[in-house]
Amino acid sequence: MKRLLMGMVGLLLAGTALAAGPRATREKVEASMVVTGSIGVTPQGTVLGYTLDHPEKLPPLVADLIGKAVPGWTFQPVLRDGKPVAAKARMSLRVVAQPMGDGKFRVGVRSAWFGDPGRGISQDKGTPPRYPMQAIRGRVEGTVYIALRLDREGRVSDAAAEQVNLQVIASDNEMKHWREVFAKATLSAARQWTFSPADPSDHALYRDVTVPVAYELHVGPAPTAPSPEAKYGQWQTYVPGPLEPVPWSDADRMLTGSVDALPDDGVFGASSLSLLTPLDRG
């Protein structure tokens, strides 16, 4: 389902960092927000009900869009001992507003994730990535979604940058450069991380998780930087990067086809629910 929005998002997309870029790249710029909540599914795969976190912080158009779209979704039935059962999961949706010209924007749900953060896996220790100095000088921000394969001891055995979204307008070559800069910094740090499974009886040879890493520049002392809770429900500008294949994983690892529905913090496993209803990809 898509809805039209007039004017408001245009103010967001008119910032200084977005005004000077090449036309082809400007056309890729979207305003988006990640909306979280919970969802319940019947044994037949229809939606039993859902709740949204902090609905009072969401723009009415976004809450209305989700309210009309989610109840009509259908999921692949969840089986337990070969029998379909009711299921529930955390839900995370990326809602995007794409410019259509004349001050109009098409609003829809781009991607979704359903499950329990980490599936019992938590980060044990590790140094956060350092903000690349050249990106600081260029005032470039972005989010890197890294796929990690963990061994039984919780060490990172393999890592890959699955998607890098940016908040800068430049040529295609420059955008590719900045994505590589952020990916390199993130992967260099992530390969040194270790994780701990919450369930010691889990003896799987490998565990696959996704970790979003956000790079944000703040003016003024760090305590004044907005928290994720403070930014919840606000439109953010970004240029979505291409979804790259993960060498060790199959194409259905993220069942809805994208990782950027994930919030900017946490450790996430693959979706535990498989959505059959097509989303609005634009």
C-alpha positions as a Markdown table, in Angstrom:
| # | Residue | x | y | z |
|---|---|---|---|---|
| 1 | Met | 0.0 | 0.0 | 0.0 |
| 2 | Lys | 1.2 | 3.5 | -0.9 |
| 3 | Arg | 0.0 | 6.9 | 0.2 |
| 4 | Leu | 0.7 | 10.4 | -1.1 |
| 5 | Leu | 2.2 | 13.0 | 1.2 |
| 6 | Met | 2.4 | 16.7 | 0.2 |
| 7 | Gly | 5.1 | 19.2 | 1.1 |
| 8 | Met | 6.3 | 18.2 | 4.6 |
| 9 | Val | 9.0 | 15.8 | 3.5 |
| 10 | Gly | 10.1 | 18.3 | 0.9 |
| 11 | Leu | 11.3 | 20.5 | 3.7 |
| 12 | Leu | 13.5 | 17.7 | 5.0 |
| 13 | Leu | 15.0 | 17.0 | 1.6 |
| 14 | Ala | 15.9 | 20.6 | 1.0 |
| 15 | Gly | 18.9 | 20.7 | 3.4 |
| 16 | Thr | 22.3 | 22.1 | 2.5 |
| 17 | Ala | 23.9 | 18.7 | 2.2 |
| 18 | Leu | 21.3 | 17.6 | -0.3 |
| 19 | Ala | 21.1 | 20.7 | -2.5 |
| 20 | Ala | 24.4 | 20.5 | -4.4 |
| 21 | Gly | 24.4 | 17.0 | -5.7 |
| 22 | Pro | 24.1 | 15.6 | -9.2 |
| 23 | Arg | 20.5 | 15.3 | -10.4 |
| 24 | Ala | 20.7 | 11.5 | -10.9 |
| 25 | Thr | 21.7 | 11.0 | -7.3 |
| 26 | Arg | 19.2 | 13.5 | -5.9 |
| 27 | Glu | 16.5 | 11.5 | -7.5 |
| 28 | Lys | 17.5 | 8.5 | -5.3 |
| 29 | Val | 17.2 | 10.5 | -2.1 |
| 30 | Glu | 14.4 | 9.3 | 0.2 |
| 31 | Ala | 13.0 | 10.3 | 3.5 |
| 32 | Ser | 12.5 | 7.4 | 5.8 |
| 33 | Met | 11.9 | 6.2 | 9.3 |
| 34 | Val | 12.1 | 2.8 | 11.1 |
| 35 | Val | 8.9 | 1.9 | 13.0 |
| 36 | Thr | 9.0 | -0.9 | 15.6 |
| 37 | Gly | 6.4 | -2.9 | 17.4 |
| 38 | Ser | 5.1 | -6.5 | 17.8 |
| 39 | Ile | 2.9 | -8.7 | 15.6 |
| 40 | Gly | 0.9 | -11.9 | 16.2 |
| 41 | Val | 0.1 | -14.4 | 13.5 |
| 42 | Thr | -2.6 | -17.2 | 13.4 |
| 43 | Pro | -1.8 | -20.8 | 12.5 |
| 44 | Gln | -3.1 | -20.0 | 9.0 |
| 45 | Gly | -0.6 | -17.2 | 8.6 |
| 46 | Thr | -3.0 | -14.3 | 8.8 |
| 47 | Val | -2.4 | -11.3 | 11.2 |
| 48 | Leu | -3.9 | -11.8 | 14.6 |
| 49 | Gly | -3.0 | -8.4 | 15.8 |
| 50 | Tyr | -0.1 | -5.9 | 16.1 |
| 51 | Thr | 1.1 | -3.1 | 18.3 |
| 52 | Leu | 3.4 | -0.2 | 17.6 |
| 53 | Asp | 6.0 | 1.3 | 19.9 |
| 54 | His | 5.3 | 4.9 | 20.8 |
| 55 | Pro | 2.5 | 5.4 | 18.4 |
| 56 | Glu | 2.0 | 9.0 | 19.7 |
| 57 | Lys | 5.4 | 9.9 | 18.2 |
| 58 | Leu | 4.5 | 8.7 | 14.7 |
| 59 | Pro | 3.2 | 11.1 | 12.0 |
| 60 | Pro | -0.6 | 10.3 | 11.6 |
| 61 | Leu | 0.0 | 9.4 | 7.9 |
| 62 | Val | 2.5 | 6.7 | 8.9 |
| 63 | Ala | 0.4 | 5.2 | 11.6 |
| 64 | Asp | -2.6 | 5.2 | 9.2 |
| 65 | Leu | -0.5 | 3.6 | 6.4 |
| 66 | Ile | 0.6 | 0.8 | 8.7 |
| 67 | Gly | -2.8 | 0.4 | 10.2 |
| 68 | Lys | -4.3 | -0.3 | 6.7 |
| 69 | Ala | -1.4 | -2.4 | 5.4 |
| 70 | Val | -0.4 | -4.8 | 8.2 |
| 71 | Pro | -3.8 | -6.4 | 8.9 |
| 72 | Gly | -3.9 | -7.6 | 5.3 |
| 73 | Trp | -0.5 | -9.3 | 5.3 |
| 74 | Thr | -0.1 | -13.1 | 5.0 |
| 75 | Phe | 2.8 | -15.1 | 6.3 |
| 76 | Gln | 4.0 | -18.6 | 5.7 |
| 77 | Pro | 2.5 | -20.7 | 8.5 |
| 78 | Val | 4.9 | -21.4 | 11.4 |
| 79 | Leu | 5.2 | -25.1 | 12.0 |
| 80 | Arg | 6.0 | -26.8 | 15.3 |
| 81 | Asp | 6.4 | -30.6 | 15.3 |
| 82 | Gly | 5.0 | -30.5 | 11.7 |
| 83 | Lys | 1.8 | -28.6 | 12.8 |
| 84 | Pro | 0.9 | -25.0 | 12.1 |
| 85 | Val | 0.8 | -22.9 | 15.3 |
| 86 | Ala | 0.2 | -19.3 | 16.3 |
| 87 | Ala | 3.3 | -17.2 | 16.5 |
| 88 | Lys | 4.4 | -13.7 | 17.6 |
| 89 | Ala | 7.5 | -11.7 | 17.0 |
| 90 | Arg | 9.0 | -8.3 | 17.2 |
| 91 | Met | 8.4 | -6.2 | 14.1 |
| 92 | Ser | 10.5 | -3.5 | 12.5 |
| 93 | Leu | 9.4 | -1.7 | 9.4 |
| 94 | Arg | 11.2 | 0.9 | 7.2 |
| 95 | Val | 8.7 | 3.4 | 5.9 |
| 96 | Val | 10.0 | 5.6 | 3.0 |
| 97 | Ala | 8.8 | 8.7 | 1.2 |
| 98 | Gln | 9.9 | 9.0 | -2.4 |
| 99 | Pro | 9.7 | 12.3 | -4.3 |
| 100 | Met | 7.4 | 12.3 | -7.3 |
| 101 | Gly | 7.7 | 16.0 | -8.3 |
| 102 | Asp | 5.4 | 19.0 | -7.7 |
| 103 | Gly | 5.9 | 18.6 | -3.9 |
| 104 | Lys | 4.3 | 15.2 | -3.8 |
| 105 | Phe | 5.8 | 12.1 | -2.1 |
| 106 | Arg | 4.8 | 8.5 | -2.4 |
| 107 | Val | 4.9 | 6.8 | 1.1 |
| 108 | Gly | 5.0 | 3.1 | 1.6 |
| 109 | Val | 6.6 | 0.2 | 3.6 |
| 110 | Arg | 10.0 | -0.6 | 1.9 |
| 111 | Ser | 11.3 | -3.5 | 4.1 |
| 112 | Ala | 10.5 | -5.4 | 7.2 |
| 113 | Trp | 12.0 | -7.7 | 9.8 |
| 114 | Phe | 10.2 | -10.0 | 12.2 |
| 115 | Gly | 11.9 | -11.9 | 15.1 |
| 116 | Asp | 13.7 | -11.6 | 18.4 |
| 117 | Pro | 16.8 | -9.4 | 18.4 |
| 118 | Gly | 19.9 | -11.7 | 18.4 |
| 119 | Arg | 17.9 | -14.9 | 18.8 |
| 120 | Gly | 19.6 | -15.3 | 22.2 |
| 121 | Ile | 23.0 | -13.8 | 21.0 |
| 122 | Ser | 24.5 | -10.8 | 22.6 |
| 123 | Gln | 27.7 | -8.9 | 22.0 |
| 124 | Asp | 30.3 | -9.9 | 24.6 |
| 125 | Lys | 33.1 | -7.4 | 24.0 |
| 126 | Gly | 34.6 | -5.4 | 21.2 |
| 127 | Thr | 35.8 | -1.9 | 20.3 |
| 128 | Pro | 33.3 | 0.2 | 18.3 |
| 129 | Pro | 34.5 | 1.2 | 14.8 |
| 130 | Arg | 36.3 | 4.5 | 14.6 |
| 131 | Tyr | 34.6 | 7.2 | 12.5 |
| 132 | Pro | 36.8 | 7.5 | 9.3 |
| 133 | Met | 38.7 | 10.8 | 9.5 |
| 134 | Gln | 38.1 | 11.5 | 5.8 |
| 135 | Ala | 34.3 | 11.0 | 6.3 |
| 136 | Ile | 34.5 | 13.5 | 9.3 |
| 137 | Arg | 36.2 | 16.0 | 7.1 |
| 138 | Gly | 33.7 | 15.5 | 4.3 |
| 139 | Arg | 30.8 | 15.6 | 6.9 |
| 140 | Val | 29.5 | 12.3 | 5.5 |
| 141 | Glu | 27.1 | 10.2 | 7.6 |
| 142 | Gly | 25.7 | 6.7 | 7.0 |
| 143 | Thr | 24.7 | 3.3 | 8.4 |
| 144 | Val | 26.5 | 0.0 | 7.6 |
| 145 | Tyr | 24.6 | -3.2 | 7.9 |
| 146 | Ile | 27.2 | -6.0 | 8.5 |
| 147 | Ala | 26.5 | -9.7 | 8.3 |
| 148 | Leu | 28.6 | -11.8 | 10.7 |
| 149 | Arg | 29.1 | -15.5 | 10.9 |
| 150 | Leu | 29.9 | -16.6 | 14.4 |
| 151 | Asp | 31.6 | -19.8 | 15.5 |
| 152 | Arg | 30.6 | -21.9 | 18.5 |
| 153 | Glu | 32.9 | -19.8 | 20.8 |
| 154 | Gly | 31.2 | -16.6 | 19.6 |
| 155 | Arg | 34.1 | -15.4 | 17.6 |
| 156 | Val | 33.6 | -13.8 | 14.2 |
| 157 | Ser | 34.7 | -16.3 | 11.5 |
| 158 | Asp | 33.5 | -14.2 | 8.6 |
| 159 | Ala | 32.1 | -10.7 | 8.0 |
| 160 | Ala | 30.6 | -8.8 | 5.0 |
| 161 | Ala | 29.0 | -5.4 | 4.5 |
| 162 | Glu | 25.5 | -6.2 | 3.2 |
| 163 | Gln | 24.3 | -2.7 | 2.7 |
| 164 | Val | 25.6 | 0.9 | 3.3 |
| 165 | Asn | 23.1 | 3.7 | 3.3 |
| 166 | Leu | 24.4 | 7.3 | 3.1 |
| 167 | Gln | 23.2 | 10.8 | 4.0 |
| 168 | Val | 25.2 | 12.7 | 1.3 |
| 169 | Ile | 24.7 | 13.6 | -2.3 |
| 170 | Ala | 27.6 | 13.0 | -4.7 |
| 171 | Ser | 28.4 | 11.3 | -8.0 |
| 172 | Asp | 28.0 | 7.6 | -8.3 |
| 173 | Asn | 31.8 | 7.1 | -8.0 |
| 174 | Glu | 32.0 | 9.3 | -4.9 |
| 175 | Met | 29.0 | 7.5 | -3.3 |
| 176 | Lys | 30.7 | 4.1 | -4.0 |
| 177 | His | 33.9 | 5.5 | -2.4 |
| 178 | Trp | 32.1 | 6.6 | 0.8 |
| 179 | Arg | 30.4 | 3.2 | 1.1 |
| 180 | Glu | 33.7 | 1.5 | 0.8 |
| 181 | Val | 35.2 | 3.8 | 3.4 |
| 182 | Phe | 32.5 | 3.1 | 6.0 |
| 183 | Ala | 32.4 | -0.7 | 5.2 |
| 184 | Lys | 36.2 | -1.0 | 5.6 |
| 185 | Ala | 36.1 | 0.8 | 9.0 |
| 186 | Thr | 33.2 | -1.3 | 10.2 |
| 187 | Leu | 34.5 | -4.7 | 9.1 |
| 188 | Ser | 38.0 | -4.0 | 10.6 |
| 189 | Ala | 36.5 | -3.5 | 14.0 |
| 190 | Ala | 33.8 | -6.2 | 13.7 |
| 191 | Arg | 36.3 | -9.0 | 13.0 |
| 192 | Gln | 37.6 | -8.5 | 16.5 |
| 193 | Trp | 34.3 | -8.7 | 18.3 |
| 194 | Thr | 33.1 | -11.7 | 20.3 |
| 195 | Phe | 29.5 | -12.7 | 21.2 |
| 196 | Ser | 27.9 | -14.9 | 23.8 |
| 197 | Pro | 24.8 | -17.1 | 23.2 |
| 198 | Ala | 22.2 | -16.8 | 25.9 |
| 199 | Asp | 21.4 | -20.5 | 25.6 |
| 200 | Pro | 24.5 | -22.6 | 26.4 |
| 201 | Ser | 22.7 | -25.7 | 25.0 |
| 202 | Asp | 22.9 | -24.2 | 21.5 |
| 203 | His | 25.7 | -26.1 | 19.8 |
| 204 | Ala | 25.1 | -25.0 | 16.3 |
| 205 | Leu | 28.4 | -24.9 | 14.3 |
| 206 | Tyr | 27.7 | -21.4 | 13.1 |
| 207 | Arg | 25.3 | -18.6 | 13.9 |
| 208 | Asp | 24.5 | -15.8 | 11.5 |
| 209 | Val | 23.6 | -12.3 | 12.7 |
| 210 | Thr | 23.3 | -8.8 | 11.3 |
| 211 | Val | 24.6 | -5.7 | 13.2 |
| 212 | Pro | 23.7 | -2.2 | 12.1 |
| 213 | Val | 26.4 | 0.4 | 12.8 |
| 214 | Ala | 25.4 | 4.1 | 12.5 |
| 215 | Tyr | 27.9 | 6.9 | 11.8 |
| 216 | Glu | 26.5 | 10.2 | 12.9 |
| 217 | Leu | 28.1 | 13.6 | 13.3 |
| 218 | His | 26.9 | 15.9 | 16.1 |
| 219 | Val | 27.6 | 19.5 | 16.7 |
| 220 | Gly | 28.3 | 20.4 | 20.3 |
| 221 | Pro | 29.2 | 18.1 | 23.3 |
| 222 | Ala | 28.2 | 14.5 | 23.1 |
| 223 | Pro | 25.5 | 14.6 | 25.9 |
| 224 | Thr | 23.4 | 16.9 | 23.6 |
| 225 | Ala | 23.4 | 14.3 | 20.8 |
| 226 | Pro | 19.8 | 13.0 | 20.2 |
| 227 | Ser | 19.2 | 9.5 | 21.4 |
| 228 | Pro | 17.4 | 6.8 | 19.2 |
| 229 | Glu | 14.3 | 7.3 | 21.3 |
| 230 | Ala | 14.4 | 11.1 | 20.7 |
| 231 | Lys | 14.6 | 10.5 | 16.9 |
| 232 | Tyr | 11.9 | 7.9 | 16.8 |
| 233 | Gly | 9.1 | 8.9 | 14.5 |
| 234 | Gln | 11.1 | 11.6 | 12.7 |
| 235 | Trp | 11.8 | 11.6 | 9.0 |
| 236 | Gln | 15.5 | 11.0 | 8.1 |
| 237 | Thr | 17.1 | 11.6 | 4.7 |
| 238 | Tyr | 19.2 | 8.9 | 3.2 |
| 239 | Val | 20.4 | 7.4 | -0.1 |
| 240 | Pro | 19.8 | 3.6 | 0.1 |
| 241 | Gly | 22.8 | 1.6 | -1.0 |
| 242 | Pro | 22.7 | -1.6 | -3.0 |
| 243 | Leu | 22.0 | -4.9 | -1.2 |
| 244 | Glu | 25.1 | -7.0 | -1.6 |
| 245 | Pro | 25.1 | -10.8 | -1.4 |
| 246 | Val | 26.5 | -12.5 | 1.6 |
| 247 | Pro | 29.0 | -15.2 | 0.3 |
| 248 | Trp | 28.2 | -17.8 | 2.9 |
| 249 | Ser | 24.4 | -17.3 | 3.0 |
| 250 | Asp | 21.5 | -18.1 | 0.8 |
| 251 | Ala | 19.2 | -15.5 | -0.8 |
| 252 | Asp | 16.5 | -16.0 | 1.8 |
| 253 | Arg | 18.6 | -15.1 | 4.9 |
| 254 | Met | 16.6 | -11.9 | 5.2 |
| 255 | Leu | 13.2 | -13.1 | 4.0 |
| 256 | Thr | 11.9 | -9.7 | 3.1 |
| 257 | Gly | 14.8 | -8.9 | 0.9 |
| 258 | Ser | 16.5 | -6.1 | 2.8 |
| 259 | Val | 18.3 | -5.4 | 6.0 |
| 260 | Asp | 17.7 | -1.7 | 6.4 |
| 261 | Ala | 14.4 | -2.2 | 8.3 |
| 262 | Leu | 16.6 | -3.0 | 11.3 |
| 263 | Pro | 16.9 | -0.4 | 14.1 |
| 264 | Asp | 20.4 | 1.2 | 14.3 |
| 265 | Asp | 21.4 | -0.7 | 17.4 |
| 266 | Gly | 21.3 | -4.4 | 18.4 |
| 267 | Val | 22.2 | -7.8 | 17.2 |
| 268 | Phe | 19.7 | -9.4 | 14.8 |
| 269 | Gly | 19.1 | -12.9 | 13.4 |
| 270 | Ala | 17.2 | -13.8 | 10.3 |
| 271 | Ser | 13.4 | -13.0 | 10.3 |
| 272 | Ser | 11.5 | -15.7 | 12.2 |
| 273 | Leu | 8.4 | -15.0 | 10.1 |
| 274 | Ser | 8.3 | -15.2 | 6.3 |
| 275 | Leu | 6.1 | -12.5 | 4.8 |
| 276 | Leu | 4.3 | -13.7 | 1.6 |
| 277 | Thr | 2.6 | -10.3 | 0.8 |
| 278 | Pro | 4.7 | -8.1 | -1.4 |
| 279 | Leu | 5.9 | -4.9 | 0.1 |
| 280 | Asp | 6.1 | -1.5 | -1.6 |
| 281 | Arg | 9.6 | -1.5 | -3.1 |
| 282 | Gly | 9.1 | 1.7 | -5.2 |
